[in-house]
Amino acid sequence: MKKIRLTLLALLVGSLAACGTTHRAAPVSERTIGGTNSAKAPAEDRSFYTVKKGDTLYRIALDFGQSYSELVTWNKLANPNDIKVDQVLRVAPPESSTSRASSGAQIGSIASSSGTEARTLPAPPTMTGANKTAPRGDKRPYSDSNLTEMQKSEAAAAAAAAAAKAAEPATAAAPVASDDETVSWMWPAEGKVVATFDDNKKGIDIAGKSGQQVLAAGSGKVMYAGSGIRGYGNLVIVKHTSTLLSAYAHNKAIHVKEGQNVTKGQKIADMGDSDADAVKLHFEIRQQGKPVDPSKFLPSR
């Protein structure tokens, strides 16, 4: 009886050992990105801004060359007048999901087509304007003779294209101007310049009379018209391109509305002294939200 028990115990131990060798658990390993397990903070993104003490939404919009209403929409602000210190705001248009999807589809198409039909040769390209004598959509099986024939055909087509191009009259390529360079400028008001642009002055001051007309210095769209930015009084901001805008401050009265298109030379306000110590027009030009010297844009006078 004792021998039977020992025999059964030996068989049980052997069975457990066999199970341990055939069903060993796979080792667990951590996948890392870039060779580290810790996520790095993203580089500074100019699409976002962290609110600081004393900021207003109007001021942030001006500094980033965007409209007040766009910031409200992009950030889904229920109360635009109640932004908090350290609150992160989007200050650039959200990236289009449609463009991302389109790009992804193109990349996916290229990736899926690469490496397929590796043993076939595409037909030689058809030259624009050449007479077609046979269908070009066929694919030929790979062989040395077919490859040689194709190379000869491609060489002949390239020579014909070069000859045709040489016969064309030479035309000089016109330089491509940026959007900012296409804006035509004029002085926004008559009067003496009493303050010029420098590091402390974000624009120029033009002295004048109360009620004197203030004109749009260039064609564009009114992105702001109001008195919500401290230090500017009654202010008009016109956006000329995606990166270029002009600002007209201290007006007595405003004659345009937000969203209105204006033309160069159109009356947009009356000169005044709102939030200023004298009657004058404070005029700024901002490029990508940064103040730049208006004298570099305005014509000499």
C-alpha positions in Angstrom: 0.0 0.0 0.0 2.9 2.3 0.9 4.5 1.6 -2.4 1.3 2.4 -4.3 1.1 5.8 -2.6 4.7 6.6 -3.4 4.1 5.7 -7.0 1.0 7.9 -7.3 2.9 10.8 -5.6 5.8 10.5 -8.1 3.3 10.5 -11.0 1.6 13.6 -9.7 4.8 15.5 -9.2 5.9 14.6 -12.8 2.6 15.8 -14.2 2.9 19.1 -12.4 6.5 19.6 -13.7 5.4 18.9 -17.3 2.6 21.5 -17.0 5.1 24.0 -15.7 7.3 23.6 -18.7 4.6 23.7 -21.4 2.4 26.6 -20.0 5.1 29.1 -18.8 3.7 32.7 -18.8 5.1 35.1 -21.4 7.4 37.8 -19.9 5.8 41.3 -19.7 7.8 44.2 -21.2 7.1 47.9 -21.4 7.1 49.6 -24.7 8.8 52.9 -24.8 8.6 55.8 -27.3 11.9 57.3 -28.2 13.8 55.1 -25.8 12.2 56.5 -22.7 9.1 55.8 -20.6 8.5 59.4 -19.6 6.5 61.7 -21.9 8.2 64.9 -22.8 6.4 68.2 -22.6 5.4 69.5 -26.1 7.3 72.4 -27.6 5.8 75.8 -27.2 2.6 76.1 -29.3 1.8 79.5 -30.7 -1.8 78.3 -31.2 -2.4 78.7 -27.5 -1.9 81.4 -24.9 -2.0 81.3 -21.1 -3.9 84.2 -19.6 -1.9 86.5 -17.3 -3.0 89.0 -14.7 -4.5 92.1 -16.3 -5.3 90.5 -19.6 -8.6 91.0 -21.4 -10.0 89.0 -24.3 -9.9 92.1 -26.4 -6.3 92.7 -25.7 -5.3 89.1 -26.4 -7.2 89.2 -29.7 -5.3 92.4 -30.7 -1.9 91.0 -29.7 -2.5 87.8 -31.8 -4.1 89.5 -34.7 -7.4 87.7 -34.3 -11.0 88.9 -33.8 -12.6 89.0 -30.4 -15.6 86.9 -31.7 -13.3 84.3 -33.1 -11.6 83.7 -29.8 -15.0 83.4 -28.2 -16.0 80.8 -30.7 -12.8 78.8 -30.7 -12.7 78.6 -26.9 -16.5 78.2 -26.5 -16.6 80.9 -23.9 -20.0 81.3 -22.1 -18.8 84.6 -20.5 -16.0 86.3 -22.5 -15.6 88.9 -19.8 -14.7 86.3 -17.2 -11.4 84.7 -18.2 -9.1 83.5 -15.5 -5.4 83.8 -14.8 -3.6 80.7 -16.1 -6.5 79.8 -18.3 -5.3 78.4 -21.7 -6.9 79.9 -24.7 -6.7 79.0 -28.4 -5.5 82.0 -30.4 -5.2 80.4 -33.8 -7.8 78.7 -36.0 -8.3 75.0 -35.2 -6.6 72.7 -37.7 -9.1 71.4 -40.3 -10.0 67.8 -39.7 -10.9 67.5 -43.3 -7.4 68.4 -44.4 -6.0 66.0 -42.0 -8.2 63.2 -43.3 -7.4 64.1 -46.9 -3.6 64.0 -46.1 -4.0 60.8 -44.3 -5.9 59.2 -47.2 -3.2 60.3 -49.6 -0.4 58.9 -47.4 -2.4 55.7 -46.9 -2.9 55.4 -50.7 0.8 55.8 -51.4 1.7 53.4 -48.6 -0.7 50.7 -49.7 0.4 50.9 -53.4 4.1 50.7 -52.7 5.5 47.2 -53.0 2.6 45.8 -55.0 3.0 44.1 -58.4 6.8 44.1 -58.0 7.3 41.9 -61.0 5.4 44.0 -63.5 6.5 47.0 -65.5 4.2 50.1 -65.9 3.7 51.3 -69.4 5.8 54.3 -70.5 4.3 57.7 -69.6 2.2 59.4 -72.3 3.6 62.8 -73.2 1.1 65.8 -73.2 0.2 66.7 -76.7 1.7 63.6 -78.3 -0.5 61.5 -80.7 -1.5 58.2 -79.1 -1.1 55.2 -81.4 -1.8 52.4 -78.9 -3.4 52.0 -75.5 -0.9 52.8 -72.7 -2.8 51.2 -69.8 -1.3 47.7 -70.2 1.2 46.1 -67.9 3.9 43.8 -69.2 5.5 40.8 -67.5 9.0 41.4 -66.3 11.8 40.4 -68.7 15.1 41.8 -69.9 13.7 42.3 -73.4 10.6 44.2 -72.2 12.8 46.3 -69.9 15.1 47.3 -72.7 12.2 48.1 -75.0 10.6 50.3 -72.3 13.8 52.2 -71.6 14.2 52.9 -75.3 10.6 54.2 -75.5 11.1 56.4 -72.5 14.3 57.9 -73.9 12.6 58.7 -77.2 9.7 60.3 -75.4 12.0 62.4 -73.2 14.0 63.5 -76.3 10.8 64.6 -78.0 9.6 66.5 -75.0 13.0 68.3 -74.7 12.8 69.3 -78.4 9.3 70.6 -78.0 10.3 72.7 -74.9 13.3 74.1 -76.7 11.0 75.3 -79.5 8.8 77.2 -77.1 9.5 81.0 -76.7 11.3 81.7 -73.4 9.2 83.6 -70.9 10.6 85.0 -67.6 8.9 83.7 -64.5 7.0 86.4 -62.6 8.0 86.8 -59.0 5.2 85.6 -56.6 4.2 88.3 -54.1 3.1 87.4 -50.6 -0.3 88.5 -49.4 1.2 91.2 -47.2 3.0 92.7 -50.2 -0.2 93.0 -52.2 -1.8 95.4 -49.7 -1.9 99.0 -51.0 -1.5 101.6 -48.3 -2.4 105.3 -47.7 -2.2 107.6 -44.8 -5.2 107.2 -42.5 -5.5 111.0 -41.7 -4.2 114.4 -42.5 -2.0 116.0 -39.9 1.4 116.2 -38.3 3.0 113.1 -36.9 3.6 114.0 -33.2 4.9 110.6 -32.0 6.9 108.1 -33.9 7.2 104.3 -33.6 9.8 102.9 -31.1 10.1 100.1 -28.6 7.7 101.9 -26.2 5.4 103.3 -28.8 3.5 100.6 -30.7 2.5 103.0 -33.5 2.4 106.6 -34.5 0.3 109.6 -33.4 -1.2 112.0 -35.9 -2.5 115.3 -34.6 -5.7 116.8 -35.9 -9.1 118.4 -35.2 -12.0 116.9 -33.4 -14.4 115.3 -35.9 -11.7 115.1 -38.6 -12.2 112.0 -40.8 -10.2 108.9 -40.2 -9.8 106.7 -43.3 -9.0 103.0 -43.8 -5.3 102.8 -44.7 -5.9 99.7 -46.8 -8.8 97.5 -47.9 -9.8 94.7 -45.6 -12.4 93.6 -43.1 -13.3 95.2 -39.8 -12.5 92.7 -37.0 -13.2 95.0 -34.1 -15.1 98.2 -33.5 -15.6 99.4 -29.9 -14.0 100.6 -26.7 -13.2 97.4 -24.8 -9.4 97.7 -24.9 -8.0 100.0 -22.2 -5.8 102.8 -23.4 -7.2 102.9 -26.9 -10.6 104.6 -26.4 -12.9 104.1 -29.4 -11.0 101.7 -31.5 -11.3 100.2 -35.0 -9.2 97.3 -36.2 -9.1 96.3 -39.8 -7.7 92.9 -41.0 -6.0 93.1 -44.4 -4.5 89.6 -44.7 -4.2 86.5 -42.5 -1.2 88.1 -40.8 -1.6 91.9 -41.3 -3.9 94.3 -39.5 -4.2 98.1 -38.8 -5.6 99.8 -35.7 -7.1 103.3 -35.3 -7.5 104.5 -31.7 -8.9 107.5 -29.7 -11.7 108.2 -32.1 -14.7 110.4 -31.3 -17.1 108.3 -33.2 -17.0 105.0 -35.2 -18.8 104.6 -38.5 -18.2 100.9 -39.3 -19.3 97.6 -37.7 -17.5 94.3 -37.0 -17.5 92.0 -40.0 -17.9 94.9 -42.5 -15.7 95.0 -45.6 -14.0 98.4 -46.1 -12.0 99.8 -49.0 -8.8 101.8 -49.0 -9.7 105.5 -48.3 -13.2 104.7 -46.9 -14.2 106.8 -43.8 -14.3 104.6 -40.8 -14.3 107.0 -37.8 -14.1 110.6 -36.6 -10.9 111.7 -34.9 -11.2 112.4 -31.2 -9.5 112.2 -27.8 -11.2 109.2 -26.2 -8.9 107.7 -23.6 -6.2 110.3 -24.6 -4.8 113.6 -23.5 -5.4 115.4 -26.8 -7.2 115.1 -30.1 -5.1 112.7 -32.2 -5.2 109.4 -34.1 -3.1 106.6 -32.8 -2.3 104.4 -35.7 -0.7 100.9 -35.6 0.2 98.2 -38.1 0.6 94.7 -36.7 2.2 91.7 -38.5 1.4 88.3 -36.9 0.2 90.2 -33.8 3.5 92.1 -33.4 3.6 95.9 -33.8 5.7 97.1 -36.7 6.8 100.5 -37.9 4.0 102.0 -40.0 6.5 104.2 -41.9 7.8 101.1 -43.6 4.3 100.5 -45.1 2.9 104.0 -45.7 3.8 106.1 -48.7 6.2 109.0 -48.2 4.6 112.5 -47.9 
